[in-house]
Amino acid sequence: MPATQRTSPLTRSVLAPNAGPMTLDGTNSYLIGAPDAKTIVVVDPGPLEEGHLAALTAAGRVELVLITHRHADHTAASVRFAKLTGAPVRAFDSAFCVNGDPLSDGELIAAAGTSIRVLATPGHTDDSVSLHLPGDGAGGSVLTGDTILGRGTSIIDGTLADYLASLEALRALGPAIVLPAHGPVLPDLAAICSAYLAHRHERLDQVRAALATLGSAATVAQVTDAVYSQTDAAVRFAAEASVRAQLVYLRDPR
């Protein structure tokens, strides 16, 4: 059975066995709960893998399941996990809820002896949310889903304008612990958001330079070749998605 790791005063994680180019070491499913709580909240039950689900159910009585975004490595187990635990599954997109209401931006959830604030952080996907635990240690913590990763940067499958705004909103939370869905825990949310923003603006400059050379009619594939020339073929589609989002943004940055 996979091991449970302590990731912050109020959270633990279980790593799903789905390592790969897009998932890094695998998907981190998080368990939220105060030390004296009789229940836990599970965030992103992950892929449909029975050993992983057994580890999550063994960690405590599940009161609620929260989803950070729609991608299958976070949601494929939702229906099965709801049956195993009887707990409702809530997501921003109602299509990924199971016996629960959709999440709303700014909502404050009281569960497992904790307060969890829902923050809409679109950009990676249009339904992405982050979960802020203001009472988790001195500076709080934020479960960032795929909006911020423990290593590298995230694909833009929504709009770049939304993503940049989400990074600014997260940066305003200060030096909170970053609990990403992939990769290791990071110590300072504001610092990593600043680094992400700088990286995105650097990429925009590179896309502008590519268009100046290739012409305004350049295709996504051509710009990707110029800007992401060292990208592994296994994640080429992710680079193209980010280029597509950057081209849209350069036409209309609103």
Secondary structure, 3 states (H helix, E strand, C coil): CCCEEEEECCEEEEECCCCECCCECCCEEEEECCCCCCEEEEECCCCCCHHHHHHHHHCCEEEEEECCCCCHHHHCCHHHHHHHHCCCEECCCHHHCECCCCCCCCCEEEECCEEEEEEECCCCCCCCEEEEECCCCCCCEEEEECCCCCCCCCCCCCCHHHHHHHHHHHHCCCCCEEEECCCCCECCHHHHHHHHHHHHHHHHHHHHHHHHHHCCCCCHHHHHHHHCCCCCHHHHHHHHHHHHHHHHHHHCCC
